[in-house]
Amino acid sequence: MTKILIINGPNLNLLGQREPSIYGNKSFDDYLLELKDKFKQTELEYFQSNHCGEIIDKLQALGKDYSGVVLNAGGYSHNSIALADAVKAISVPVVEVHISNIYAREHFRKTSMLSQNCKAVLSGLGLMGYQAAVDYLLEN
């Protein structure tokens, strides 16, 4: 069975509560159930942390049994060279996801340190971006 890891970074544990006009009303746990139902032939593993080092540790611990990573690093996307280096260091393909359109937001959000080390970047599709990222990883 194909195995894909979804990683969410800081404050994404508050989806459904935090700024619903930007991030929507659905919790990620509820959305993950929908994803697992859609991708029944794929093992979707989920990890969330508000700590950059924990996300780096999780990426570095990936084995070859993973087909890909869907990574929404939240605010760390814009400022963590260490996380960018971790993405670059692993052989598993990573798709970067942003729920909101980072290019239509504050200036500091328009740059991602991670993008150059990712296979693809999805921004502004809402939670559907995760589904698109899983589809991409399954087809490439």
N, CA, C and O atoms as CSV, one atom per row, in Angstrom:
chain,resi,resn,atom,element,x,y,z
A,1,MET,N,N,0.839,-1.179,0.000
A,1,MET,CA,C,0.000,0.000,0.000
A,1,MET,C,C,0.887,1.247,0.000
A,1,MET,O,O,1.890,1.311,0.712
A,2,THR,N,N,0.507,2.217,-0.797
A,2,THR,CA,C,1.214,3.488,-0.856
A,2,THR,C,C,1.025,4.241,0.455
A,2,THR,O,O,-0.061,4.249,1.034
A,3,LYS,N,N,2.105,4.873,0.911
A,3,LYS,CA,C,2.079,5.570,2.192
A,3,LYS,C,C,2.505,7.020,1.986
A,3,LYS,O,O,3.574,7.289,1.439
A,4,ILE,N,N,1.659,7.954,2.428
A,4,ILE,CA,C,1.941,9.379,2.311
A,4,ILE,C,C,1.777,10.021,3.688
A,4,ILE,O,O,0.816,9.753,4.410
A,5,LEU,N,N,2.735,10.869,4.028
A,5,LEU,CA,C,2.704,11.581,5.297
A,5,LEU,C,C,2.226,13.008,5.059
A,5,LEU,O,O,2.740,13.709,4.188
A,6,ILE,N,N,1.245,13.425,5.837
A,6,ILE,CA,C,0.783,14.812,5.821
A,6,ILE,C,C,1.305,15.463,7.099
A,6,ILE,O,O,1.074,14.971,8.204
A,7,ILE,N,N,2.013,16.577,6.925
A,7,ILE,CA,C,2.551,17.314,8.071
A,7,ILE,C,C,1.964,18.722,8.064
A,7,ILE,O,O,2.015,19.431,7.059
A,8,ASN,N,N,1.412,19.104,9.200
A,8,ASN,CA,C,0.949,20.471,9.407
A,8,ASN,C,C,1.785,21.118,10.495
A,8,ASN,O,O,2.092,20.503,11.516
A,9,GLY,N,N,2.146,22.363,10.259
A,9,GLY,CA,C,2.960,23.106,11.203
A,9,GLY,C,C,2.152,23.937,12.177
A,9,GLY,O,O,0.995,23.626,12.460
A,10,PRO,N,N,2.764,25.001,12.694
A,10,PRO,CA,C,2.194,25.774,13.791
A,10,PRO,C,C,0.834,26.378,13.476
A,10,PRO,O,O,0.572,26.865,12.376
A,11,ASN,N,N,-0.018,26.322,14.493
A,11,ASN,CA,C,-1.354,26.904,14.493
A,11,ASN,C,C,-2.360,26.176,13.613
A,11,ASN,O,O,-3.544,26.512,13.634
A,12,LEU,N,N,-1.922,25.193,12.846
A,12,LEU,CA,C,-2.862,24.463,12.004
A,12,LEU,C,C,-3.694,23.471,12.812
A,12,LEU,O,O,-4.666,22.912,12.304
A,13,ASN,N,N,-3.317,23.254,14.057
A,13,ASN,CA,C,-4.166,22.493,14.963
A,13,ASN,C,C,-5.433,23.282,15.311
A,13,ASN,O,O,-6.372,22.724,15.879
A,14,LEU,N,N,-5.462,24.555,14.977
A,14,LEU,CA,C,-6.613,25.412,15.262
A,14,LEU,C,C,-7.537,25.592,14.057
A,14,LEU,O,O,-8.442,26.426,14.099
A,15,LEU,N,N,-7.323,24.828,12.989
A,15,LEU,CA,C,-8.219,24.933,11.838
A,15,LEU,C,C,-9.655,24.686,12.285
A,15,LEU,O,O,-9.922,23.819,13.118
A,16,GLY,N,N,-10.565,25.459,11.719
A,16,GLY,CA,C,-11.957,25.387,12.109
A,16,GLY,C,C,-12.301,26.417,13.177
A,16,GLY,O,O,-13.468,26.762,13.364
A,17,GLN,N,N,-11.277,26.904,13.875
A,17,GLN,CA,C,-11.467,27.918,14.913
A,17,GLN,C,C,-10.762,29.217,14.559
A,17,GLN,O,O,-11.276,30.306,14.815
A,18,ARG,N,N,-9.596,29.094,13.977
A,18,ARG,CA,C,-8.714,30.241,13.713
A,18,ARG,C,C,-9.086,30.904,12.389
A,18,ARG,O,O,-9.097,30.247,11.348
A,19,GLU,N,N,-9.380,32.160,12.421
A,19,GLU,CA,C,-9.656,32.960,11.225
A,19,GLU,C,C,-10.434,32.173,10.163
A,19,GLU,O,O,-9.907,31.901,9.085
A,20,PRO,N,N,-11.681,31.809,10.465
A,20,PRO,CA,C,-12.454,31.010,9.509
A,20,PRO,C,C,-12.653,31.692,8.150
A,20,PRO,O,O,-12.889,31.015,7.149
A,21,SER,N,N,-12.560,33.028,8.107
A,21,SER,CA,C,-12.697,33.714,6.819
A,21,SER,C,C,-11.523,33.403,5.896
A,21,SER,O,O,-11.647,33.522,4.677
A,22,ILE,N,N,-10.393,33.009,6.460
A,22,ILE,CA,C,-9.209,32.654,5.673
A,22,ILE,C,C,-9.071,31.133,5.554
A,22,ILE,O,O,-8.812,30.610,4.471
A,23,TYR,N,N,-9.248,30.424,6.686
A,23,TYR,CA,C,-8.929,29.001,6.744
A,23,TYR,C,C,-10.146,28.077,6.758
A,23,TYR,O,O,-9.989,26.857,6.734
A,24,GLY,N,N,-11.345,28.634,6.796
A,24,GLY,CA,C,-12.553,27.818,6.774
A,24,GLY,C,C,-13.006,27.380,8.155
A,24,GLY,O,O,-12.375,27.697,9.163
A,25,ASN,N,N,-14.114,26.644,8.185
A,25,ASN,CA,C,-14.759,26.235,9.436
A,25,ASN,C,C,-14.499,24.785,9.814
A,25,ASN,O,O,-14.963,24.333,10.860
A,26,LYS,N,N,-13.778,24.056,8.996
A,26,LYS,CA,C,-13.585,22.626,9.229
A,26,LYS,C,C,-12.258,22.358,9.927
A,26,LYS,O,O,-11.229,22.926,9.561
A,27,SER,N,N,-12.287,21.495,10.928
A,27,SER,CA,C,-11.041,21.085,11.584
A,27,SER,C,C,-10.273,20.156,10.647
A,27,SER,O,O,-10.855,19.525,9.766
A,28,PHE,N,N,-8.967,20.082,10.849
A,28,PHE,CA,C,-8.194,19.183,9.993
A,28,PHE,C,C,-8.520,17.729,10.297
A,28,PHE,O,O,-8.493,16.892,9.395
A,29,ASP,N,N,-8.826,17.416,11.538
A,29,ASP,CA,C,-9.198,16.040,11.879
A,29,ASP,C,C,-10.433,15.602,11.089
A,29,ASP,O,O,-10.485,14.475,10.597
A,30,ASP,N,N,-11.427,16.485,10.966
A,30,ASP,CA,C,-12.620,16.168,10.171
A,30,ASP,C,C,-12.252,16.015,8.692
A,30,ASP,O,O,-12.713,15.091,8.023
A,31,TYR,N,N,-11.425,16.923,8.195
A,31,TYR,CA,C,-11.017,16.841,6.790
A,31,TYR,C,C,-10.188,15.587,6.521
A,31,TYR,O,O,-10.315,14.977,5.459
A,32,LEU,N,N,-9.354,15.206,7.460
A,32,LEU,CA,C,-8.529,14.011,7.290
A,32,LEU,C,C,-9.397,12.767,7.114
A,32,LEU,O,O,-9.045,11.877,6.339
A,33,LEU,N,N,-10.510,12.692,7.810
A,33,LEU,CA,C,-11.442,11.566,7.629
A,33,LEU,C,C,-11.951,11.525,6.190
A,33,LEU,O,O,-12.060,10.450,5.600
A,34,GLU,N,N,-12.259,12.680,5.630
A,34,GLU,CA,C,-12.704,12.753,4.229
A,34,GLU,C,C,-11.591,12.305,3.287
A,34,GLU,O,O,-11.840,11.557,2.341
A,35,LEU,N,N,-10.371,12.758,3.541
A,35,LEU,CA,C,-9.234,12.349,2.705
A,35,LEU,C,C,-9.028,10.838,2.752
A,35,LEU,O,O,-8.835,10.198,1.718
A,36,LYS,N,N,-9.070,10.279,3.944
A,36,LYS,CA,C,-8.874,8.833,4.090
A,36,LYS,C,C,-9.981,8.057,3.390
A,36,LYS,O,O,-9.740,6.975,2.854
A,37,ASP,N,N,-11.189,8.601,3.393
A,37,ASP,CA,C,-12.295,7.959,2.691
A,37,ASP,C,C,-12.083,8.028,1.177
A,37,ASP,O,O,-12.386,7.073,0.462
A,38,LYS,N,N,-11.570,9.146,0.696
A,38,LYS,CA,C,-11.326,9.314,-0.745
A,38,LYS,C,C,-10.159,8.447,-1.227
A,38,LYS,O,O,-10.207,7.894,-2.326
A,39,PHE,N,N,-9.130,8.331,-0.418
A,39,PHE,CA,C,-7.920,7.595,-0.802
A,39,PHE,C,C,-7.819,6.299,0.001
A,39,PHE,O,O,-6.879,6.107,0.772
A,40,LYS,N,N,-8.782,5.430,-0.187
A,40,LYS,CA,C,-8.847,4.184,0.583
A,40,LYS,C,C,-7.668,3.252,0.311
A,40,LYS,O,O,-7.298,2.458,1.176
A,41,GLN,N,N,-7.083,3.339,-0.860
A,41,GLN,CA,C,-5.968,2.464,-1.228
A,41,GLN,C,C,-4.614,3.055,-0.834
A,41,GLN,O,O,-3.565,2.507,-1.173
A,42,THR,N,N,-4.650,4.177,-0.115
A,42,THR,CA,C,-3.428,4.865,0.296
A,42,THR,C,C,-3.431,5.008,1.808
A,42,THR,O,O,-4.444,5.376,2.404
A,43,GLU,N,N,-2.299,4.718,2.422
A,43,GLU,CA,C,-2.175,4.934,3.857
A,43,GLU,C,C,-1.749,6.375,4.084
A,43,GLU,O,O,-0.630,6.763,3.751
A,44,LEU,N,N,-2.650,7.161,4.653
A,44,LEU,CA,C,-2.356,8.551,4.969
A,44,LEU,C,C,-2.029,8.656,6.448
A,44,LEU,O,O,-2.861,8.365,7.307
A,45,GLU,N,N,-0.808,9.076,6.728
A,45,GLU,CA,C,-0.366,9.285,8.108
A,45,GLU,C,C,-0.358,10.791,8.349
A,45,GLU,O,O,-0.040,11.566,7.447
A,46,TYR,N,N,-0.707,11.203,9.565
A,46,TYR,CA,C,-0.803,12.625,9.859
A,46,TYR,C,C,0.048,12.994,11.072
A,46,TYR,O,O,0.085,12.277,12.072
A,47,PHE,N,N,0.729,14.133,10.955
A,47,PHE,CA,C,1.548,14.660,12.045
A,47,PHE,C,C,1.380,16.172,12.080
A,47,PHE,O,O,1.432,16.832,11.042
A,48,GLN,N,N,1.179,16.718,13.270
A,48,GLN,CA,C,1.098,18.160,13.441
A,48,GLN,C,C,1.964,18.561,14.613
A,48,GLN,O,O,1.988,17.888,15.643
A,49,SER,N,N,2.683,19.671,14.447
A,49,SER,CA,C,3.478,20.199,15.552
A,49,SER,C,C,3.592,21.705,15.422
A,49,SER,O,O,3.645,22.256,14.323
A,50,ASN,N,N,3.629,22.346,16.564
A,50,ASN,CA,C,3.885,23.782,16.619
A,50,ASN,C,C,5.373,24.077,16.778
A,50,ASN,O,O,5.763,25.229,16.970
A,51,HIS,N,N,6.209,23.033,16.699
A,51,HIS,CA,C,7.646,23.170,16.941
A,51,HIS,C,C,8.439,22.740,15.701
A,51,HIS,O,O,8.317,21.606,15.238
A,52,CYS,N,N,9.223,23.627,15.191
A,52,CYS,CA,C,9.977,23.385,13.958
A,52,CYS,C,C,10.885,22.163,14.075
A,52,CYS,O,O,10.947,21.346,13.156
A,53,GLY,N,N,11.580,22.036,15.186
A,53,GLY,CA,C,12.500,20.908,15.367
A,53,GLY,C,C,11.791,19.565,15.299
A,53,GLY,O,O,12.349,18.597,14.781
A,54,GLU,N,N,10.578,19.492,15.810
A,54,GLU,CA,C,9.810,18.242,15.736
A,54,GLU,C,C,9.455,17.901,14.291
A,54,GLU,O,O,9.472,16.734,13.900
A,55,ILE,N,N,9.138,18.913,13.512
A,55,ILE,CA,C,8.831,18.684,12.092
A,55,ILE,C,C,10.085,18.207,11.366
A,55,ILE,O,O,10.021,17.285,10.553
A,56,ILE,N,N,11.211,18.822,11.654
A,56,ILE,CA,C,12.484,18.403,11.050
A,56,ILE,C,C,12.798,16.967,11.447
A,56,ILE,O,O,13.183,16.162,10.598
A,57,ASP,N,N,12.640,16.634,12.727
A,57,ASP,CA,C,12.883,15.255,13.184
A,57,ASP,C,C,11.993,14.270,12.441
A,57,ASP,O,O,12.449,13.195,12.051
A,58,LYS,N,N,10.731,14.625,12.242
A,58,LYS,CA,C,9.791,13.737,11.547
A,58,LYS,C,C,10.238,13.522,10.100
A,58,LYS,O,O,10.216,12.393,9.610
A,59,LEU,N,N,10.637,14.577,9.424
A,59,LEU,CA,C,11.119,14.451,8.040
A,59,LEU,C,C,12.373,13.588,7.972
A,59,LEU,O,O,12.497,12.733,7.095
A,60,GLN,N,N,13.289,13.809,8.886
A,60,GLN,CA,C,14.545,13.052,8.862
A,60,GLN,C,C,14.343,11.576,9.190
A,60,GLN,O,O,15.163,10.742,8.808
A,61,ALA,N,N,13.279,11.251,9.880
A,61,ALA,CA,C,13.018,9.861,10.278
A,61,ALA,C,C,12.257,9.066,9.215
A,61,ALA,O,O,12.011,7.872,9.391
A,62,LEU,N,N,11.888,9.716,8.125
A,62,LEU,CA,C,11.124,9.015,7.092
A,62,LEU,C,C,11.923,7.860,6.508
A,62,LEU,O,O,13.117,7.982,6.232
A,63,GLY,N,N,11.257,6.766,6.332
A,63,GLY,CA,C,11.886,5.629,5.671
A,63,GLY,C,C,11.549,5.612,4.200
A,63,GLY,O,O,10.790,6.451,3.715
A,64,LYS,N,N,12.106,4.671,3.506
A,64,LYS,CA,C,11.877,4.555,2.068
A,64,LYS,C,C,10.490,4.016,1.740
A,64,LYS,O,O,10.116,3.935,0.570
A,65,ASP,N,N,9.724,3.646,2.768
A,65,ASP,CA,C,8.389,3.119,2.523
A,65,ASP,C,C,7.361,4.222,2.281
A,65,ASP,O,O,6.193,3.924,2.029
A,66,TYR,N,N,7.771,5.494,2.354
A,66,TYR,CA,C,6.873,6.607,2.061
A,66,TYR,C,C,7.011,7.005,0.594
A,66,TYR,O,O,8.115,7.066,0.054
A,67,SER,N,N,5.879,7.274,-0.032
A,67,SER,CA,C,5.870,7.730,-1.423
A,67,SER,C,C,5.925,9.244,-1.531
A,67,SER,O,O,6.227,9.779,-2.598
A,68,GLY,N,N,5.639,9.936,-0.444
A,68,GLY,CA,C,5.674,11.381,-0.491
A,68,GLY,C,C,5.212,12.011,0.797
A,68,GLY,O,O,4.695,11.351,1.698
A,69,VAL,N,N,5.421,13.334,0.855
A,69,VAL,CA,C,5.025,14.142,1.998
A,69,VAL,C,C,4.222,15.329,1.483
A,69,VAL,O,O,4.607,15.985,0.515
A,70,VAL,N,N,3.109,15.592,2.140
A,70,VAL,CA,C,2.347,16.821,1.931
A,70,VAL,C,C,2.671,17.691,3.132
A,70,VAL,O,O,2.373,17.317,4.266
A,71,LEU,N,N,3.274,18.844,2.899
A,71,LEU,CA,C,3.769,19.684,3.983
A,71,LEU,C,C,3.146,21.067,3.944
A,71,LEU,O,O,3.334,21.823,2.990
A,72,ASN,N,N,2.406,21.387,4.988
A,72,ASN,CA,C,1.964,22.755,5.217
A,72,ASN,C,C,2.701,23.209,6.468
A,72,ASN,O,O,2.269,22.934,7.588
A,73,ALA,N,N,3.787,23.888,6.277
A,73,ALA,CA,C,4.652,24.290,7.390
A,73,ALA,C,C,4.177,25.564,8.069
A,73,ALA,O,O,4.844,26.071,8.971
A,74,GLY,N,N,3.027,26.088,7.646
A,74,GLY,CA,C,2.509,27.304,8.260
A,74,GLY,C,C,3.545,28.414,8.211
A,74,GLY,O,O,4.223,28.591,7.199
A,75,GLY,N,N,3.670,29.156,9.294
A,75,GLY,CA,C,4.599,30.283,9.357
A,75,GLY,C,C,6.053,29.909,9.152
A,75,GLY,O,O,6.859,30.756,8.766
A,76,TYR,N,N,6.409,28.641,9.406
A,76,TYR,CA,C,7.801,28.228,9.186
A,76,TYR,C,C,8.171,28.231,7.701
A,76,TYR,O,O,9.353,28.260,7.359
A,77,SER,N,N,7.179,28.202,6.830
A,77,SER,CA,C,7.451,28.249,5.392
A,77,SER,C,C,8.223,29.511,5.023
A,77,SER,O,O,9.052,29.506,4.113
A,78,HIS,N,N,7.942,30.574,5.734
A,78,HIS,CA,C,8.457,31.885,5.364
A,78,HIS,C,C,9.776,32.253,6.023
A,78,HIS,O,O,10.397,33.248,5.650
A,79,ASN,N,N,10.220,31.446,7.020
A,79,ASN,CA,C,11.401,31.893,7.749
A,79,ASN,C,C,12.351,30.798,8.221
A,79,ASN,O,O,13.351,31.106,8.869
A,80,SER,N,N,12.077,29.546,7.922
A,80,SER,CA,C,12.934,28.494,8.481
A,80,SER,C,C,13.885,27.904,7.442
A,80,SER,O,O,13.507,27.052,6.637
A,81,ILE,N,N,15.111,28.374,7.482
A,81,ILE,CA,C,16.145,27.802,6.629
A,81,ILE,C,C,16.405,26.358,7.045
A,81,ILE,O,O,16.660,25.502,6.198
A,82,ALA,N,N,16.342,26.087,8.343
A,82,ALA,CA,C,16.579,24.725,8.837
A,82,ALA,C,C,15.546,23.751,8.275
A,82,ALA,O,O,15.900,22.633,7.900
A,83,LEU,N,N,14.288,24.152,8.211
A,83,LEU,CA,C,13.253,23.286,7.651
A,83,LEU,C,C,13.454,23.117,6.143
A,83,LEU,O,O,13.267,22.025,5.607
A,84,ALA,N,N,13.831,24.190,5.470
A,84,ALA,CA,C,14.130,24.099,4.035
A,84,ALA,C,C,15.274,23.119,3.788
A,84,ALA,O,O,15.221,22.330,2.845
A,85,ASP,N,N,16.294,23.162,4.621
A,85,ASP,CA,C,17.416,22.237,4.489
A,85,ASP,C,C,16.985,20.796,4.742
A,85,ASP,O,O,17.480,19.877,4.089
A,86,ALA,N,N,16.066,20.594,5.685
A,86,ALA,CA,C,15.571,19.240,5.966
A,86,ALA,C,C,14.802,18.684,4.774
A,86,ALA,O,O,14.947,17.512,4.429
A,87,VAL,N,N,13.988,19.520,4.149
A,87,VAL,CA,C,13.246,19.085,2.954
A,87,VAL,C,C,14.230,18.729,1.844
A,87,VAL,O,O,14.053,17.730,1.147
A,88,LYS,N,N,15.245,19.535,1.686
A,88,LYS,CA,C,16.262,19.295,0.654
A,88,LYS,C,C,17.053,18.015,0.915
A,88,LYS,O,O,17.481,17.345,-0.025
A,89,ALA,N,N,17.244,17.679,2.176
A,89,ALA,CA,C,18.102,16.548,2.550
A,89,ALA,C,C,17.445,15.179,2.369
A,89,ALA,O,O,18.141,14.165,2.309
A,90,ILE,N,N,16.125,15.138,2.283
A,90,ILE,CA,C,15.460,13.833,2.189
A,90,ILE,C,C,15.198,13.470,0.740
A,90,ILE,O,O,15.093,14.344,-0.121
A,91,SER,N,N,15.094,12.176,0.478
A,91,SER,CA,C,14.862,11.717,-0.891
A,91,SER,C,C,13.380,11.563,-1.227
A,91,SER,O,O,13.023,11.397,-2.393
A,92,VAL,N,N,12.525,11.618,-0.220
A,92,VAL,CA,C,11.083,11.487,-0.435
A,92,VAL,C,C,10.558,12.808,-1.005
A,92,VAL,O,O,10.868,13.869,-0.464
A,93,PRO,N,N,9.768,12.767,-2.089
A,93,PRO,CA,C,9.246,14.011,-2.660
A,93,PRO,C,C,8.279,14.713,-1.708
A,93,PRO,O,O,7.475,14.072,-1.031
A,94,VAL,N,N,8.376,16.041,-1.670
A,94,VAL,CA,C,7.546,16.862,-0.795
A,94,VAL,C,C,6.737,17.837,-1.647
A,94,VAL,O,O,7.276,18.501,-2.532
A,95,VAL,N,N,5.436,17.913,-1.366
A,95,VAL,CA,C,4.581,18.912,-1.982
A,95,VAL,C,C,4.203,19.912,-0.892
A,95,VAL,O,O,3.655,19.542,0.147
A,96,GLU,N,N,4.502,21.170,-1.147
A,96,GLU,CA,C,4.191,22.241,-0.206
A,96,GLU,C,C,2.761,22.715,-0.441
A,96,GLU,O,O,2.356,22.959,-1.578
A,97,VAL,N,N,2.002,22.841,0.647
A,97,VAL,CA,C,0.603,23.268,0.558
A,97,VAL,C,C,0.388,24.480,1.458
A,97,VAL,O,O,0.883,24.539,2.583
A,98,HIS,N,N,-0.359,25.437,0.935
A,98,HIS,CA,C,-0.835,26.581,1.714
A,98,HIS,C,C,-2.333,26.670,1.502
A,98,HIS,O,O,-2.794,26.697,0.361
A,99,ILE,N,N,-3.095,26.714,2.572
A,99,ILE,CA,C,-4.556,26.786,2.475
A,99,ILE,C,C,-4.976,28.095,1.824
A,99,ILE,O,O,-5.825,28.103,0.933
A,100,SER,N,N,-4.392,29.191,2.261
A,100,SER,CA,C,-4.708,30.499,1.687
A,100,SER,C,C,-3.759,30.789,0.522
A,100,SER,O,O,-2.735,30.128,0.354
A,101,ASN,N,N,-4.124,31.783,-0.268
A,101,ASN,CA,C,-3.252,32.237,-1.345
A,101,ASN,C,C,-2.212,33.166,-0.726
A,101,ASN,O,O,-2.490,34.337,-0.470
A,102,ILE,N,N,-1.028,32.640,-0.492
A,102,ILE,CA,C,0.000,33.435,0.188
A,102,ILE,C,C,0.403,34.670,-0.613
A,102,ILE,O,O,0.944,35.620,-0.048
A,103,TYR,N,N,0.149,34.670,-1.915
A,103,TYR,CA,C,0.525,35.805,-2.756
A,103,TYR,C,C,-0.486,36.938,-2.685
A,103,TYR,O,O,-0.237,38.028,-3.199
A,104,ALA,N,N,-1.627,36.686,-2.049
A,104,ALA,CA,C,-2.651,37.715,-1.888
A,104,ALA,C,C,-2.732,38.197,-0.442
A,104,ALA,O,O,-3.692,38.861,-0.053
A,105,ARG,N,N,-1.735,37.865,0.334
A,105,ARG,CA,C,-1.739,38.210,1.759
A,105,ARG,C,C,-0.604,39.184,2.077
A,105,ARG,O,O,-0.079,39.852,1.187
A,106,GLU,N,N,-0.240,39.253,3.332
A,106,GLU,CA,C,0.795,40.184,3.769
A,106,GLU,C,C,2.107,39.904,3.026
A,106,GLU,O,O,2.379,38.783,2.596
A,107,HIS,N,N,2.903,40.964,2.895
A,107,HIS,CA,C,4.152,40.866,2.135
A,107,HIS,C,C,5.061,39.742,2.645
A,107,HIS,O,O,5.648,39.017,1.842
A,108,PHE,N,N,5.185,39.588,3.960
A,108,PHE,CA,C,6.103,38.586,4.512
A,108,PHE,C,C,5.670,37.154,4.200
A,108,PHE,O,O,6.484,36.235,4.297
A,109,ARG,N,N,4.413,36.949,3.829
A,109,ARG,CA,C,3.930,35.596,3.504
A,109,ARG,C,C,4.178,35.213,2.044
A,109,ARG,O,O,3.990,34.052,1.679
A,110,LYS,N,N,4.583,36.134,1.227
A,110,LYS,CA,C,4.709,35.890,-0.211
A,110,LYS,C,C,5.953,35.112,-0.588
A,110,LYS,O,O,6.088,34.681,-1.733
A,111,THR,N,N,6.858,34.925,0.348
A,111,THR,CA,C,8.092,34.182,0.094
A,111,THR,C,C,8.099,32.915,0.920
A,111,THR,O,O,7.797,32.939,2.114
A,112,SER,N,N,8.445,31.809,0.284
A,112,SER,CA,C,8.592,30.548,1.000
A,112,SER,C,C,10.031,30.082,0.887
A,112,SER,O,O,10.595,30.022,-0.205
A,113,MET,N,N,10.612,29.756,2.019
A,113,MET,CA,C,11.968,29.211,2.039
A,113,MET,C,C,11.984,27.772,1.511
A,113,MET,O,O,13.026,27.276,1.083
A,114,LEU,N,N,10.827,27.107,1.544
A,114,LEU,CA,C,10.745,25.681,1.219
A,114,LEU,C,C,10.598,25.397,-0.269
A,114,LEU,O,O,11.094,24.381,-0.757
A,115,SER,N,N,9.924,26.281,-0.991
A,115,SER,CA,C,9.457,25.988,-2.352
A,115,SER,C,C,10.518,25.443,-3.285
A,115,SER,O,O,10.245,24.513,-4.044
A,116,GLN,N,N,11.716,25.991,-3.250
A,116,GLN,CA,C,12.747,25.544,-4.184
A,116,GLN,C,C,13.167,24.102,-3.944
A,116,GLN,O,O,13.771,23.478,-4.817
A,117,ASN,N,N,12.854,23.570,-2.773
A,117,ASN,CA,C,13.226,22.188,-2.454
A,117,ASN,C,C,12.051,21.220,-2.560
A,117,ASN,O,O,12.189,20.036,-2.255
A,118,CYS,N,N,10.903,21.723,-2.990
A,118,CYS,CA,C,9.704,20.901,-3.097
A,118,CYS,C,C,9.421,20.529,-4.546
A,118,CYS,O,O,9.801,21.242,-5.475
A,119,LYS,N,N,8.755,19.411,-4.715
A,119,LYS,CA,C,8.388,18.912,-6.044
A,119,LYS,C,C,7.316,19.798,-6.678
A,119,LYS,O,O,7.310,20.002,-7.892
A,120,ALA,N,N,6.406,20.325,-5.847
A,120,ALA,CA,C,5.320,21.189,-6.319
A,120,ALA,C,C,4.854,22.056,-5.157
A,120,ALA,O,O,5.134,21.761,-3.995
A,121,VAL,N,N,4.133,23.141,-5.489
A,121,VAL,CA,C,3.583,24.048,-4.493
A,121,VAL,C,C,2.133,24.337,-4.864
A,121,VAL,O,O,1.821,24.673,-6.007
A,122,LEU,N,N,1.256,24.199,-3.873
A,122,LEU,CA,C,-0.165,24.507,-4.054
A,122,LEU,C,C,-0.544,25.583,-3.051
A,122,LEU,O,O,-0.280,25.444,-1.857
A,123,SER,N,N,-1.162,26.652,-3.532
A,123,SER,CA,C,-1.492,27.777,-2.667
A,123,SER,C,C,-2.863,28.318,-3.040
A,123,SER,O,O,-3.144,28.589,-4.207
A,124,GLY,N,N,-3.718,28.471,-2.022
A,124,GLY,CA,C,-4.995,29.134,-2.244
A,124,GLY,C,C,-6.159,28.232,-2.591
A,124,GLY,O,O,-7.235,28.730,-2.922
A,125,LEU,N,N,-5.985,26.929,-2.528
A,125,LEU,CA,C,-7.071,26.003,-2.854
A,125,LEU,C,C,-7.893,25.606,-1.640
A,125,LEU,O,O,-8.772,24.750,-1.740
A,126,GLY,N,N,-7.619,26.215,-0.497
A,126,GLY,CA,C,-8.287,25.798,0.732
A,126,GLY,C,C,-7.817,24.402,1.101
A,126,GLY,O,O,-6.720,23.985,0.730
A,127,LEU,N,N,-8.655,23.683,1.834
A,127,LEU,CA,C,-8.289,22.323,2.228
A,127,LEU,C,C,-8.158,21.394,1.021
A,127,LEU,O,O,-7.480,20.370,1.102
A,128,MET,N,N,-8.796,21.741,-0.088
A,128,MET,CA,C,-8.680,20.930,-1.304
A,128,MET,C,C,-7.238,20.814,-1.784
A,128,MET,O,O,-6.908,19.902,-2.542
A,129,GLY,N,N,-6.384,21.723,-1.353
A,129,GLY,CA,C,-4.979,21.656,-1.727
A,129,GLY,C,C,-4.317,20.367,-1.256
A,129,GLY,O,O,-3.427,19.843,-1.927
A,130,TYR,N,N,-4.746,19.856,-0.111
A,130,TYR,CA,C,-4.200,18.593,0.391
A,130,TYR,C,C,-4.585,17.437,-0.537
A,130,TYR,O,O,-3.755,16.583,-0.848
A,131,GLN,N,N,-5.828,17.414,-0.971
A,131,GLN,CA,C,-6.282,16.372,-1.899
A,131,GLN,C,C,-5.508,16.450,-3.210
A,131,GLN,O,O,-5.074,15.429,-3.742
A,132,ALA,N,N,-5.339,17.661,-3.726
A,132,ALA,CA,C,-4.578,17.831,-4.965
A,132,ALA,C,C,-3.139,17.368,-4.792
A,132,ALA,O,O,-2.561,16.776,-5.704
A,133,ALA,N,N,-2.561,17.635,-3.629
A,133,ALA,CA,C,-1.178,17.216,-3.363
A,133,ALA,C,C,-1.068,15.697,-3.310
A,133,ALA,O,O,-0.125,15.129,-3.860
A,134,VAL,N,N,-2.019,15.032,-2.656
A,134,VAL,CA,C,-2.006,13.566,-2.601
A,134,VAL,C,C,-2.179,13.003,-4.008
A,134,VAL,O,O,-1.464,12.080,-4.397
A,135,ASP,N,N,-3.124,13.551,-4.776
A,135,ASP,CA,C,-3.309,13.105,-6.174
A,135,ASP,C,C,-2.007,13.227,-6.949
A,135,ASP,O,O,-1.618,12.299,-7.658
A,136,TYR,N,N,-1.335,14.357,-6.822
A,136,TYR,CA,C,-0.081,14.582,-7.524
A,136,TYR,C,C,0.965,13.543,-7.132
A,136,TYR,O,O,1.623,12.960,-7.993
A,137,LEU,N,N,1.114,13.315,-5.835
A,137,LEU,CA,C,2.114,12.349,-5.383
A,137,LEU,C,C,1.799,10.932,-5.855
A,137,LEU,O,O,2.715,10.157,-6.130
A,138,LEU,N,N,0.540,10.591,-5.949
A,138,LEU,CA,C,0.159,9.245,-6.415
A,138,LEU,C,C,0.401,9.071,-7.901
A,138,LEU,O,O,0.624,7.953,-8.366
A,139,GLU,N,N,0.360,10.160,-8.651
A,139,GLU,CA,C,0.509,10.083,-10.107
A,139,GLU,C,C,1.917,10.353,-10.593
A,139,GLU,O,O,2.211,10.148,-11.771
A,140,ASN,N,N,2.807,10.814,-9.702
A,140,ASN,CA,C,4.168,11.175,-10.141
A,140,ASN,C,C,5.222,10.416,-9.368
A,140,ASN,O,O,6.415,10.599,-9.608
